[in-house]
């Protein structure tokens, strides 16, 4: 029985906190239309992600991917740094 390879979910967001050791908080934004009026509304979600090298700083744009539960709140891992904050 060969298992099919699962595609992992990915999100792109901005690092808003790196005060923890080997962990960062990433904020992702999404534009969704209002049901009645059609105006686009910004929705945001904060994810706690694993950063084993402590390479991310506040303001960096990063790509995160889902992984197995690493702690109580960490279910995401840093895949790559898209853009460093200047």
Phi and psi in degrees as GROMACS dihedral restraints (atoms count N, CA, C in turn):
[ dihedral_restraints ]
;  ai    aj    ak    al  type     phi  dphi    fc
    3     4     5     6     1   -93.2    20    10
    4     5     6     7     1   128.0    20    10
    6     7     8     9     1   -83.1    20    10
    7     8     9    10     1   142.9    20    10
    9    10    11    12     1   -75.1    20    10
   10    11    12    13     1   141.0    20    10
   12    13    14    15     1   -71.9    20    10
   13    14    15    16     1   127.0    20    10
   15    16    17    18     1   -83.4    20    10
   16    17    18    19     1   136.2    20    10
   18    19    20    21     1   -82.8    20    10
   19    20    21    22     1   131.6    20    10
   21    22    23    24     1   -87.0    20    10
   22    23    24    25     1   143.0    20    10
   24    25    26    27     1   -69.5    20    10
   25    26    27    28     1   143.9    20    10
   27    28    29    30     1  -128.9    20    10
   28    29    30    31     1   149.7    20    10
   30    31    32    33     1  -137.5    20    10
   31    32    33    34     1   153.1    20    10
   33    34    35    36     1  -118.6    20    10
   34    35    36    37     1   134.3    20    10
   36    37    38    39     1  -159.1    20    10
   37    38    39    40     1  -172.8    20    10
   39    40    41    42     1  -115.6    20    10
   40    41    42    43     1   136.2    20    10
   42    43    44    45     1   -72.7    20    10
   43    44    45    46     1   125.0    20    10
   45    46    47    48     1  -111.4    20    10
   46    47    48    49     1   -12.7    20    10
   48    49    50    51     1  -154.2    20    10
   49    50    51    52     1   135.6    20    10
   51    52    53    54     1  -135.4    20    10
   52    53    54    55     1    32.3    20    10
   54    55    56    57     1   -74.9    20    10
   55    56    57    58     1   -18.4    20    10
   57    58    59    60     1   -87.6    20    10
   58    59    60    61     1   161.2    20    10
   60    61    62    63     1   -83.5    20    10
   61    62    63    64     1   123.5    20    10
   63    64    65    66     1    63.4    20    10
   64    65    66    67     1    24.7    20    10
   66    67    68    69     1  -144.3    20    10
   67    68    69    70     1   148.1    20    10
   69    70    71    72     1  -137.5    20    10
   70    71    72    73     1   159.3    20    10
   72    73    74    75     1  -109.5    20    10
   73    74    75    76     1   126.3    20    10
   75    76    77    78     1  -115.4    20    10
   76    77    78    79     1   130.2    20    10
   78    79    80    81     1  -104.2    20    10
   79    80    81    82     1   123.9    20    10
   81    82    83    84     1  -111.3    20    10
   82    83    84    85     1   143.2    20    10
   84    85    86    87     1  -116.9    20    10
   85    86    87    88     1   148.2    20    10
   87    88    89    90     1  -140.3    20    10
   88    89    90    91     1   136.8    20    10
   90    91    92    93     1   -94.8    20    10
   91    92    93    94     1   123.0    20    10
   93    94    95    96     1  -125.2    20    10
   94    95    96    97     1   140.9    20    10
   96    97    98    99     1   -77.4    20    10
   97    98    99   100     1   143.6    20    10
   99   100   101   102     1   -67.8    20    10
  100   101   102   103     1   139.5    20    10
  102   103   104   105     1   -60.2    20    10
  103   104   105   106     1   -42.1    20    10
  105   106   107   108     1   -92.5    20    10
  106   107   108   109     1   -47.1    20    10
  108   109   110   111     1   -93.6    20    10
  109   110   111   112     1   -18.3    20    10
  111   112   113   114     1    81.7    20    10
  112   113   114   115     1    -5.5    20    10
  114   115   116   117     1   -70.0    20    10
  115   116   117   118     1   141.4    20    10
  117   118   119   120     1   -81.3    20    10
  118   119   120   121     1   134.4    20    10
  120   121   122   123     1  -116.7    20    10
  121   122   123   124     1   139.4    20    10
  123   124   125   126     1   -84.7    20    10
  124   125   126   127     1   125.0    20    10
  126   127   128   129     1  -115.3    20    10
  127   128   129   130     1   140.8    20    10
  129   130   131   132     1  -130.9    20    10
  130   131   132   133     1   151.4    20    10
  132   133   134   135     1  -134.3    20    10
  133   134   135   136     1   140.0    20    10
  135   136   137   138     1  -105.5    20    10
  136   137   138   139     1   129.9    20    10
  138   139   140   141     1  -116.5    20    10
  139   140   141   142     1   139.6    20    10
  141   142   143   144     1   -92.2    20    10
  142   143   144   145     1   125.6    20    10
  144   145   146   147     1  -124.0    20    10
  145   146   147   148     1   152.6    20    10
  147   148   149   150     1   -82.9    20    10
  148   149   150   151     1   130.0    20    10
  150   151   152   153     1  -130.0    20    10
  151   152   153   154     1    82.1    20    10
  153   154   155   156     1   -63.6    20    10
  154   155   156   157     1   -24.7    20    10
  156   157   158   159     1   -94.8    20    10
  157   158   159   160     1    -3.2    20    10
  159   160   161   162     1    52.2    20    10
  160   161   162   163     1    44.7    20    10
  162   163   164   165     1   -95.0    20    10
  163   164   165   166     1   -13.5    20    10
  165   166   167   168     1   -91.1    20    10
  166   167   168   169     1   142.7    20    10
  168   169   170   171     1  -120.6    20    10
  169   170   171   172     1   166.2    20    10
  171   172   173   174     1   -62.2    20    10
  172   173   174   175     1   133.0    20    10
  174   175   176   177     1    97.3    20    10
  175   176   177   178     1   -12.3    20    10
  177   178   179   180     1   -69.8    20    10
  178   179   180   181     1   140.1    20    10
  180   181   182   183     1   -91.1    20    10
  181   182   183   184     1   124.1    20    10
  183   184   185   186     1  -129.2    20    10
  184   185   186   187     1   159.4    20    10
  186   187   188   189     1  -108.1    20    10
  187   188   189   190     1   126.4    20    10
  189   190   191   192     1  -116.6    20    10
  190   191   192   193     1   153.2    20    10
  192   193   194   195     1  -131.5    20    10
  193   194   195   196     1   152.7    20    10
  195   196   197   198     1   -72.8    20    10
  196   197   198   199     1   153.7    20    10
  198   199   200   201     1  -151.4    20    10
  199   200   201   202     1  -176.3    20    10
  201   202   203   204     1   -66.2    20    10
  202   203   204   205     1   159.5    20    10
  204   205   206   207     1   -62.0    20    10
  205   206   207   208     1   123.2    20    10
  207   208   209   210     1   -98.5    20    10
  208   209   210   211     1   -25.2    20    10
  210   211   212   213     1  -158.5    20    10
  211   212   213   214     1  -165.7    20    10
  213   214   215   216     1   -59.1    20    10
  214   215   216   217     1   -41.3    20    10
  216   217   218   219     1  -113.1    20    10
  217   218   219   220     1   -15.6    20    10
  219   220   221   222     1   -87.9    20    10
  220   221   222   223     1   115.0    20    10
  222   223   224   225     1  -130.5    20    10
  223   224   225   226     1    11.2    20    10
  225   226   227   228     1  -129.7    20    10
  226   227   228   229     1   154.0    20    10
  228   229   230   231     1  -132.0    20    10
  229   230   231   232     1   142.8    20    10
  231   232   233   234     1   -68.4    20    10
  232   233   234   235     1   122.4    20    10
  234   235   236   237     1   -89.3    20    10
  235   236   237   238     1   -47.5    20    10
  237   238   239   240     1  -159.9    20    10
  238   239   240   241     1   160.0    20    10
  240   241   242   243     1   -96.9    20    10
  241   242   243   244     1   113.8    20    10
  243   244   245   246     1   -75.0    20    10
  244   245   246   247     1   -44.5    20    10
  246   247   248   249     1  -150.9    20    10
  247   248   249   250     1   129.1    20    10
  249   250   251   252     1   -79.9    20    10
  250   251   252   253     1   144.1    20    10
  252   253   254   255     1   -79.9    20    10
  253   254   255   256     1   134.0    20    10
